[in-house]
Amino acid sequence: MLTVSLHQIKIIAPHGLYPQEHIIGNTFEVDIDLQLPDALPWPYADYTLINETVTGIFNMPGQLLETFVLNIHSELKKTFPFALKIKVAVRKLKPPMPGEVAYAQVCYEQ
């Protein structure tokens, strides 16, 4: 089994539940892990397609990390239907809340 990963894809976008997040934006990081069979339908898994999928999803309106995670997973499954497992993690860095929180994260794996 092969694993193709892109980690810490950084995106700055105006997403979130609170009005100020739509004005000042947030910094997000995305990690993707694709588990693939040893024999691929072509000689490689094009990881630029992974990056394009992630950035494309963040160009659409949205508020919840959960929605972004599920939409990214769904699109990657369409792009890589032969994937054995896809893991998506989306982090919002320094979320707007009291205290010092490094990030909020939502993961989905299937």
N, CA, C and O atoms as a GROMACS GRO file, in nm:
protein
  440
    1MET      N    1   0.084  -0.118   0.000
    1MET     CA    2   0.000   0.000   0.000
    1MET      C    3   0.089   0.124   0.000
    1MET      O    4   0.190   0.130   0.070
    2LEU      N    5   0.050   0.222  -0.078
    2LEU     CA    6   0.120   0.350  -0.085
    2LEU      C    7   0.040   0.455  -0.008
    2LEU      O    8  -0.082   0.450  -0.004
    3THR      N    9   0.111   0.549   0.052
    3THR     CA   10   0.045   0.664   0.113
    3THR      C   11   0.102   0.790   0.051
    3THR      O   12   0.223   0.813   0.053
    4VAL      N   13   0.015   0.871  -0.004
    4VAL     CA   14   0.053   1.001  -0.058
    4VAL      C   15  -0.002   1.106   0.037
    4VAL      O   16  -0.122   1.106   0.067
    5SER      N   17   0.085   1.195   0.085
    5SER     CA   18   0.043   1.294   0.185
    5SER      C   19   0.081   1.434   0.142
    5SER      O   20   0.188   1.457   0.085
    6LEU      N   21  -0.007   1.527   0.169
    6LEU     CA   22   0.024   1.669   0.164
    6LEU      C   23  -0.016   1.724   0.301
    6LEU      O   24  -0.132   1.712   0.342
    7HIS      N   25   0.080   1.782   0.372
    7HIS     CA   26   0.052   1.833   0.506
    7HIS      C   27   0.082   1.983   0.513
    7HIS      O   28   0.168   2.035   0.442
    8GLN      N   29   0.008   2.047   0.599
    8GLN     CA   30   0.021   2.190   0.626
    8GLN      C   31   0.001   2.275   0.500
    8GLN      O   32   0.074   2.371   0.475
    9ILE      N   33  -0.102   2.238   0.423
    9ILE     CA   34  -0.144   2.325   0.313
    9ILE      C   35  -0.204   2.449   0.380
    9ILE      O   36  -0.306   2.439   0.448
   10LYS      N   37  -0.144   2.563   0.361
   10LYS     CA   38  -0.187   2.684   0.431
   10LYS      C   39  -0.278   2.767   0.341
   10LYS      O   40  -0.248   2.794   0.225
   11ILE      N   41  -0.391   2.807   0.400
   11ILE     CA   42  -0.491   2.886   0.327
   11ILE      C   43  -0.539   2.999   0.418
   11ILE      O   44  -0.568   2.977   0.535
   12ILE      N   45  -0.546   3.118   0.364
   12ILE     CA   46  -0.605   3.231   0.436
   12ILE      C   47  -0.737   3.262   0.368
   12ILE      O   48  -0.741   3.291   0.248
   13ALA      N   49  -0.846   3.256   0.446
   13ALA     CA   50  -0.979   3.271   0.386
   13ALA      C   51  -1.076   3.331   0.488
   13ALA      O   52  -1.057   3.315   0.608
   14PRO      N   53  -1.181   3.399   0.439
   14PRO     CA   54  -1.278   3.464   0.527
   14PRO      C   55  -1.390   3.370   0.571
   14PRO      O   56  -1.508   3.397   0.545
   15HIS      N   57  -1.354   3.260   0.637
   15HIS     CA   58  -1.454   3.163   0.680
   15HIS      C   59  -1.462   3.158   0.832
   15HIS      O   60  -1.361   3.175   0.901
   16GLY      N   61  -1.581   3.134   0.883
   16GLY     CA   62  -1.602   3.120   1.026
   16GLY      C   63  -1.745   3.158   1.062
   16GLY      O   64  -1.820   3.210   0.980
   17LEU      N   65  -1.780   3.132   1.188
   17LEU     CA   66  -1.915   3.161   1.235
   17LEU      C   67  -1.937   3.308   1.271
   17LEU      O   68  -2.048   3.359   1.264
   18TYR      N   69  -1.828   3.376   1.310
   18TYR     CA   70  -1.843   3.511   1.363
   18TYR      C   71  -1.820   3.616   1.254
   18TYR      O   72  -1.737   3.597   1.166
   19PRO      N   73  -1.895   3.728   1.261
   19PRO     CA   74  -1.884   3.831   1.157
   19PRO      C   75  -1.741   3.882   1.134
   19PRO      O   76  -1.701   3.905   1.020
   20GLN      N   77  -1.664   3.898   1.243
   20GLN     CA   78  -1.527   3.950   1.226
   20GLN      C   79  -1.439   3.854   1.146
   20GLN      O   80  -1.341   3.897   1.084
   21GLU      N   81  -1.472   3.724   1.147
   21GLU     CA   82  -1.393   3.627   1.071
   21GLU      C   83  -1.412   3.647   0.920
   21GLU      O   84  -1.322   3.616   0.841
   22HIS      N   85  -1.527   3.698   0.882
   22HIS     CA   86  -1.553   3.724   0.741
   22HIS      C   87  -1.485   3.852   0.693
   22HIS      O   88  -1.467   3.874   0.574
   23ILE      N   89  -1.448   3.936   0.789
   23ILE     CA   90  -1.380   4.062   0.756
   23ILE      C   91  -1.228   4.043   0.757
   23ILE      O   92  -1.160   4.075   0.659
   24ILE      N   93  -1.177   3.990   0.869
   24ILE     CA   94  -1.031   3.977   0.882
   24ILE      C   95  -0.978   3.843   0.832
   24ILE      O   96  -0.859   3.829   0.804
   25GLY      N   97  -1.066   3.744   0.820
   25GLY     CA   98  -1.024   3.612   0.772
   25GLY      C   99  -0.956   3.529   0.879
   25GLY      O  100  -0.931   3.577   0.990
   26ASN      N  101  -0.926   3.407   0.844
   26ASN     CA  102  -0.857   3.313   0.932
   26ASN      C  103  -0.750   3.241   0.852
   26ASN      O  104  -0.755   3.233   0.729
   27THR      N  105  -0.653   3.188   0.924
   27THR     CA  106  -0.552   3.102   0.862
   27THR      C  107  -0.587   2.958   0.893
   27THR      O  108  -0.608   2.921   1.009
   28PHE      N  109  -0.593   2.878   0.788
   28PHE     CA  110  -0.626   2.736   0.800
   28PHE      C  111  -0.507   2.654   0.752
   28PHE      O  112  -0.430   2.697   0.666
   29GLU      N  113  -0.495   2.534   0.809
   29GLU     CA  114  -0.400   2.435   0.759
   29GLU      C  115  -0.477   2.307   0.731
   29GLU      O  116  -0.569   2.271   0.805
   30VAL      N  117  -0.438   2.239   0.625
   30VAL     CA  118  -0.505   2.116   0.586
   30VAL      C  119  -0.400   2.007   0.567
   30VAL      O  120  -0.296   2.030   0.505
   31ASP      N  121  -0.428   1.889   0.622
   31ASP     CA  122  -0.345   1.770   0.601
   31ASP      C  123  -0.428   1.668   0.526
   31ASP      O  124  -0.544   1.644   0.560
   32ILE      N  125  -0.368   1.607   0.425
   32ILE     CA  126  -0.434   1.503   0.347
   32ILE      C  127  -0.344   1.381   0.342
   32ILE      O  128  -0.224   1.392   0.317
   33ASP      N  129  -0.402   1.264   0.367
   33ASP     CA  130  -0.333   1.136   0.349
   33ASP      C  131  -0.422   1.046   0.264
   33ASP      O  132  -0.536   1.019   0.299
   34LEU      N  133  -0.368   1.001   0.152
   34LEU     CA  134  -0.438   0.908   0.064
   34LEU      C  135  -0.366   0.774   0.069
   34LEU      O  136  -0.247   0.765   0.039
   35GLN      N  137  -0.438   0.670   0.109
   35GLN     CA  138  -0.382   0.535   0.101
   35GLN      C  139  -0.427   0.474  -0.030
   35GLN      O  140  -0.546   0.466  -0.060
   36LEU      N  141  -0.329   0.431  -0.108
   36LEU     CA  142  -0.354   0.385  -0.244
   36LEU      C  143  -0.305   0.242  -0.263
   36LEU      O  144  -0.212   0.200  -0.194
   37PRO      N  145  -0.366   0.169  -0.354
   37PRO     CA  146  -0.316   0.034  -0.382
   37PRO      C  147  -0.178   0.042  -0.449
   37PRO      O  148  -0.142   0.143  -0.509
   38ASP      N  149  -0.102  -0.066  -0.436
   38ASP     CA  150   0.032  -0.068  -0.496
   38ASP      C  151   0.028  -0.050  -0.647
   38ASP      O  152   0.116   0.014  -0.704
   39ALA      N  153  -0.072  -0.105  -0.711
   39ALA     CA  154  -0.084  -0.093  -0.857
   39ALA      C  155  -0.187   0.015  -0.890
   39ALA      O  156  -0.308  -0.007  -0.879
   40LEU      N  157  -0.138   0.131  -0.929
   40LEU     CA  158  -0.226   0.243  -0.961
   40LEU      C  159  -0.269   0.238  -1.108
   40LEU      O  160  -0.198   0.179  -1.190
   41PRO      N  161  -0.383   0.298  -1.140
   41PRO     CA  162  -0.427   0.301  -1.280
   41PRO      C  163  -0.334   0.383  -1.369
   41PRO      O  164  -0.336   0.367  -1.491
   42TRP      N  165  -0.254   0.470  -1.312
   42TRP     CA  166  -0.149   0.538  -1.385
   42TRP      C  167  -0.026   0.535  -1.296
   42TRP      O  168  -0.038   0.498  -1.179
   43PRO      N  169   0.092   0.572  -1.346
   43PRO     CA  170   0.214   0.546  -1.270
   43PRO      C  171   0.235   0.631  -1.144
   43PRO      O  172   0.332   0.610  -1.072
   44TYR      N  173   0.147   0.725  -1.117
   44TYR     CA  174   0.163   0.807  -0.997
   44TYR      C  175   0.029   0.869  -0.959
   44TYR      O  176  -0.063   0.875  -1.040
   45ALA      N  177   0.020   0.914  -0.834
   45ALA     CA  178  -0.097   0.991  -0.789
   45ALA      C  179  -0.055   1.138  -0.791
   45ALA      O  180   0.036   1.177  -0.718
   46ASP      N  181  -0.118   1.217  -0.872
   46ASP     CA  182  -0.080   1.357  -0.892
   46ASP      C  183  -0.122   1.440  -0.771
   46ASP      O  184  -0.239   1.474  -0.755
   47TYR      N  185  -0.025   1.472  -0.686
   47TYR     CA  186  -0.059   1.544  -0.563
   47TYR      C  187  -0.094   1.690  -0.589
   47TYR      O  188  -0.146   1.756  -0.500
   48THR      N  189  -0.066   1.742  -0.709
   48THR     CA  190  -0.115   1.877  -0.739
   48THR      C  191  -0.267   1.879  -0.746
   48THR      O  192  -0.330   1.981  -0.717
   49LEU      N  193  -0.328   1.765  -0.783
   49LEU     CA  194  -0.474   1.756  -0.783
   49LEU      C  195  -0.530   1.764  -0.641
   49LEU      O  196  -0.638   1.819  -0.619
   50ILE      N  197  -0.455   1.710  -0.546
   50ILE     CA  198  -0.497   1.719  -0.405
   50ILE      C  199  -0.499   1.866  -0.364
   50ILE      O  200  -0.597   1.914  -0.307
   51ASN      N  201  -0.390   1.937  -0.393
   51ASN     CA  202  -0.382   2.078  -0.356
   51ASN      C  203  -0.490   2.161  -0.425
   51ASN      O  204  -0.551   2.247  -0.362
   52GLU      N  205  -0.515   2.136  -0.553
   52GLU     CA  206  -0.619   2.209  -0.625
   52GLU      C  207  -0.757   2.182  -0.566
   52GLU      O  208  -0.840   2.273  -0.560
   53THR      N  209  -0.782   2.060  -0.523
   53THR     CA  210  -0.910   2.026  -0.462
   53THR      C  211  -0.929   2.104  -0.333
   53THR      O  212  -1.035   2.162  -0.310
   54VAL      N  213  -0.827   2.105  -0.248
   54VAL     CA  214  -0.836   2.174  -0.119
   54VAL      C  215  -0.857   2.323  -0.140
   54VAL      O  216  -0.948   2.382  -0.080
   55THR      N  217  -0.777   2.385  -0.224
   55THR     CA  218  -0.792   2.530  -0.244
   55THR      C  219  -0.924   2.564  -0.311
   55THR      O  220  -0.983   2.668  -0.283
   56GLY      N  221  -0.972   2.477  -0.398
   56GLY     CA  222  -1.102   2.499  -0.462
   56GLY      C  223  -1.216   2.498  -0.362
   56GLY      O  224  -1.307   2.581  -0.371
   57ILE      N  225  -1.212   2.406  -0.267
   57ILE     CA  226  -1.317   2.399  -0.164
   57ILE      C  227  -1.314   2.525  -0.079
   57ILE      O  228  -1.420   2.577  -0.043
   58PHE      N  229  -1.195   2.576  -0.046
   58PHE     CA  230  -1.186   2.696   0.038
   58PHE      C  231  -1.224   2.823  -0.039
   58PHE      O  232  -1.243   2.927   0.023
   59ASN      N  233  -1.234   2.815  -0.169
   59ASN     CA  234  -1.281   2.930  -0.247
   59ASN      C  235  -1.433   2.941  -0.246
   59ASN      O  236  -1.488   3.041  -0.292
   60MET      N  237  -1.501   2.840  -0.194
   60MET     CA  238  -1.647   2.842  -0.185
   60MET      C  239  -1.688   2.892  -0.046
   60MET      O  240  -1.611   2.877   0.049
   61PRO      N  241  -1.808   2.950  -0.032
   61PRO     CA  242  -1.853   2.996   0.099
   61PRO      C  243  -1.866   2.880   0.197
   61PRO      O  244  -1.899   2.768   0.160
   62GLY      N  245  -1.840   2.910   0.323
   62GLY     CA  246  -1.856   2.810   0.427
   62GLY      C  247  -1.823   2.867   0.562
   62GLY      O  248  -1.757   2.971   0.573
   63GLN      N  249  -1.870   2.799   0.666
   63GLN     CA  250  -1.845   2.846   0.802
   63GLN      C  251  -1.780   2.741   0.890
   63GLN      O  252  -1.689   2.773   0.967
   64LEU      N  253  -1.823   2.617   0.880
   64LEU     CA  254  -1.780   2.515   0.974
   64LEU      C  255  -1.665   2.431   0.921
   64LEU      O  256  -1.661   2.395   0.804
   65LEU      N  257  -1.570   2.401   1.010
   65LEU     CA  258  -1.461   2.311   0.974
   65LEU      C  259  -1.514   2.176   0.929
   65LEU      O  260  -1.460   2.114   0.837
   66GLU      N  261  -1.620   2.130   0.995
   66GLU     CA  262  -1.679   2.000   0.960
   66GLU      C  263  -1.724   1.996   0.814
   66GLU      O  264  -1.706   1.896   0.746
   67THR      N  265  -1.783   2.106   0.768
   67THR     CA  266  -1.829   2.113   0.629
   67THR      C  267  -1.711   2.107   0.533
   67THR      O  268  -1.716   2.037   0.432
   68PHE      N  269  -1.605   2.181   0.564
   68PHE     CA  270  -1.486   2.180   0.478
   68PHE      C  271  -1.425   2.040   0.472
   68PHE      O  272  -1.388   1.993   0.365
   69VAL      N  273  -1.413   1.975   0.587
   69VAL     CA  274  -1.354   1.841   0.592
   69VAL      C  275  -1.434   1.744   0.504
   69VAL      O  276  -1.377   1.671   0.423
   70LEU      N  277  -1.566   1.743   0.521
   70LEU     CA  278  -1.649   1.650   0.445
   70LEU      C  279  -1.650   1.682   0.295
   70LEU      O  280  -1.649   1.591   0.213
   71ASN      N  281  -1.651   1.810   0.260
   71ASN     CA  282  -1.649   1.848   0.118
   71ASN      C  283  -1.516   1.812   0.052
   71ASN      O  284  -1.514   1.763  -0.061
   72ILE      N  285  -1.407   1.835   0.122
   72ILE     CA  286  -1.275   1.798   0.068
   72ILE      C  287  -1.268   1.647   0.050
   72ILE      O  288  -1.224   1.599  -0.055
   73HIS      N  289  -1.312   1.572   0.151
   73HIS     CA  290  -1.309   1.425   0.142
   73HIS      C  291  -1.392   1.377   0.023
   73HIS      O  292  -1.347   1.291  -0.053
   74SER      N  293  -1.510   1.432   0.008
   74SER     CA  294  -1.598   1.391  -0.101
   74SER      C  295  -1.536   1.418  -0.238
   74SER      O  296  -1.542   1.333  -0.327
   75GLU      N  297  -1.476   1.534  -0.255
   75GLU     CA  298  -1.413   1.568  -0.383
   75GLU      C  299  -1.290   1.482  -0.411
   75GLU      O  300  -1.266   1.442  -0.525
   76LEU      N  301  -1.212   1.454  -0.306
   76LEU     CA  302  -1.094   1.368  -0.325
   76LEU      C  303  -1.136   1.227  -0.363
   76LEU      O  304  -1.068   1.161  -0.443
   77LYS      N  305  -1.247   1.180  -0.307
   77LYS     CA  306  -1.296   1.046  -0.341
   77LYS      C  307  -1.337   1.040  -0.488
   77LYS      O  308  -1.318   0.938  -0.554
   78LYS      N  309  -1.393   1.150  -0.540
   78LYS     CA  310  -1.428   1.156  -0.682
   78LYS      C  311  -1.302   1.158  -0.770
   78LYS      O  312  -1.297   1.094  -0.875
   79THR      N  313  -1.202   1.232  -0.726
   79THR     CA  314  -1.078   1.245  -0.802
   79THR      C  315  -0.994   1.118  -0.798
   79THR      O  316  -0.930   1.081  -0.896
   80PHE      N  317  -0.995   1.052  -0.681
   80PHE     CA  318  -0.915   0.931  -0.661
   80PHE      C  319  -1.007   0.816  -0.617
   80PHE      O  320  -0.999   0.773  -0.502
   81PRO      N  321  -1.093   0.767  -0.705
   81PRO     CA  322  -1.190   0.664  -0.666
   81PRO      C  323  -1.126   0.532  -0.625
   81PRO      O  324  -1.190   0.450  -0.559
   82PHE      N  325  -1.003   0.512  -0.662
   82PHE     CA  326  -0.930   0.389  -0.628
   82PHE      C  327  -0.862   0.397  -0.492
   82PHE      O  328  -0.801   0.299  -0.448
   83ALA      N  329  -0.871   0.512  -0.422
   83ALA     CA  330  -0.809   0.527  -0.290
   83ALA      C  331  -0.872   0.429  -0.192
   83ALA      O  332  -0.994   0.414  -0.187
   84LEU      N  333  -0.788   0.364  -0.115
   84LEU     CA  334  -0.835   0.269  -0.014
   84LEU      C  335  -0.886   0.342   0.110
   84LEU      O  336  -0.982   0.299   0.173
   85LYS      N  337  -0.821   0.452   0.143
   85LYS     CA  338  -0.861   0.533   0.258
   85LYS      C  339  -0.816   0.676   0.234
   85LYS      O  340  -0.709   0.700   0.178
   86ILE      N  341  -0.898   0.769   0.276
   86ILE     CA  342  -0.865   0.912   0.266
   86ILE      C  343  -0.883   0.973   0.405
   86ILE      O  344  -0.987   0.958   0.468
   87LYS      N  345  -0.779   1.043   0.450
   87LYS     CA  346  -0.786   1.113   0.578
   87LYS      C  347  -0.767   1.262   0.551
   87LYS      O  348  -0.674   1.304   0.483
   88VAL      N  349  -0.859   1.342   0.607
   88VAL     CA  350  -0.856   1.487   0.591
   88VAL      C  351  -0.859   1.551   0.730
   88VAL      O  352  -0.944   1.516   0.812
   89ALA      N  353  -0.767   1.642   0.755
   89ALA     CA  354  -0.767   1.720   0.879
   89ALA      C  355  -0.763   1.867   0.841
   89ALA      O  356  -0.680   1.909   0.760
   90VAL      N  357  -0.852   1.946   0.900
   90VAL     CA  358  -0.855   2.091   0.877
   90VAL      C  359  -0.839   2.160   1.012
   90VAL      O  360  -0.911   2.130   1.107
   91ARG      N  361  -0.742   2.251   1.018
   91ARG     CA  362  -0.716   2.327   1.140
   91ARG      C  363  -0.740   2.476   1.115
   91ARG      O  364  -0.700   2.530   1.012
   92LYS      N  365  -0.804   2.539   1.209
   92LYS     CA  366  -0.814   2.686   1.210
   92LYS      C  367  -0.711   2.732   1.313
   92LYS      O  368  -0.724   2.703   1.432
   93LEU      N  369  -0.608   2.804   1.267
   93LEU     CA  370  -0.502   2.849   1.356
   93LEU      C  371  -0.548   2.969   1.437
   93LEU      O  372  -0.612   3.060   1.384
   94LYS      N  373  -0.514   2.969   1.564
   94LYS     CA  374  -0.547   3.078   1.655
   94LYS      C  375  -0.694   3.119   1.642
   94LYS      O  376  -0.723   3.233   1.608
   95PRO      N  377  -0.787   3.028   1.670
   95PRO     CA  378  -0.929   3.061   1.657
   95PRO      C  379  -0.969   3.174   1.754
   95PRO      O  380  -0.912   3.185   1.862
   96PRO      N  381  -1.066   3.256   1.713
   96PRO     CA  382  -1.105   3.370   1.797
   96PRO      C  383  -1.185   3.326   1.919
   96PRO      O  384  -1.307   3.313   1.913
   97MET      N  385  -1.115   3.304   2.028
   97MET     CA  386  -1.179   3.266   2.154
   97MET      C  387  -1.089   3.308   2.268
   97MET      O  388  -0.970   3.332   2.248
   98PRO      N  389  -1.145   3.317   2.387
   98PRO     CA  390  -1.063   3.358   2.502
   98PRO      C  391  -0.949   3.259   2.527
   98PRO      O  392  -0.961   3.140   2.499
   99GLY      N  393  -0.842   3.311   2.578
   99GLY     CA  394  -0.726   3.227   2.608
   99GLY      C  395  -0.637   3.213   2.486
   99GLY      O  396  -0.661   3.273   2.381
  100GLU      N  397  -0.535   3.133   2.503
  100GLU     CA  398  -0.440   3.112   2.395
  100GLU      C  399  -0.457   2.970   2.342
  100GLU      O  400  -0.410   2.874   2.403
  101VAL      N  401  -0.523   2.958   2.228
  101VAL     CA  402  -0.550   2.828   2.166
  101VAL      C  403  -0.471   2.823   2.035
  101VAL      O  404  -0.487   2.910   1.950
  102ALA      N  405  -0.387   2.722   2.019
  102ALA     CA  406  -0.304   2.711   1.898
  102ALA      C  407  -0.390   2.687   1.775
  102ALA      O  408  -0.371   2.751   1.672
  103TYR      N  409  -0.485   2.594   1.785
  103TYR     CA  410  -0.573   2.566   1.672
  103TYR      C  411  -0.692   2.483   1.715
  103TYR      O  412  -0.690   2.414   1.817
  104ALA      N  413  -0.797   2.491   1.633
  104ALA     CA  414  -0.912   2.400   1.642
  104ALA      C  415  -0.902   2.309   1.520
  104ALA      O  416  -0.870   2.356   1.411
  105GLN      N  417  -0.929   2.181   1.538
  105GLN     CA  418  -0.911   2.085   1.429
  105GLN      C  419  -1.027   1.989   1.420
  105GLN      O  420  -1.083   1.946   1.521
  106VAL      N  421  -1.063   1.955   1.296
  106VAL     CA  422  -1.162   1.851   1.268
  106VAL      C  423  -1.099   1.755   1.168
  106VAL      O  424  -1.039   1.797   1.070
  107CYS      N  425  -1.114   1.624   1.194
  107CYS     CA  426  -1.060   1.520   1.106
  107CYS      C  427  -1.171   1.427   1.061
  107CYS      O  428  -1.269   1.405   1.132
  108TYR      N  429  -1.154   1.372   0.942
  108TYR     CA  430  -1.244   1.269   0.891
  108TYR      C  431  -1.160   1.169   0.814
  108TYR      O  432  -1.074   1.206   0.733
  109GLU      N  433  -1.186   1.042   0.840
  109GLU     CA  434  -1.109   0.936   0.776
  109GLU      C  435  -1.203   0.824   0.736
  109GLU      O  436  -1.282   0.776   0.816
  110GLN      N  437  -1.193   0.784   0.611
  110GLN     CA  438  -1.274   0.672   0.564
  110GLN      C  439  -1.211   0.613   0.441
  110GLN      O  440  -1.263   0.516   0.385
   0.00000   0.00000   0.00000
